[in-house]
Amino acid sequence: MIDRLDLFENNPISREFENRKVKVKNEFLLIKGRGTVRTYFNIFKIRFVNTFYISRLEASLLSTIKLYRKGYIGIFDYKEFTVFSIN
């Protein structure tokens, strides 16, 4: 989930997400769409698919179970999150 509309490849706003919400902290935020985000991390090009667009989100959120199902594993270490391929 991300709040940066400018990072989406195309306009993520879709009618199928109208009235759907996600709970963040103690608040429900409206999902305004879903799409693909392309960005860079150091020298690596990263693409996130099926990313929810939520306009009032304070931080980007990542589903670790979805990463695992796609063949990746993540390791949390203090303030860092490292993703590895398990294939």
Secondary structure, 3 states (H helix, E strand, C coil): CECCHHHECCCCECHHHCCCEEEECCEEEECCEEEEEEEEECCEEEEEEEEEECCCCCCCCCCHHHHHHCCEEEEEECCEEEEEECC
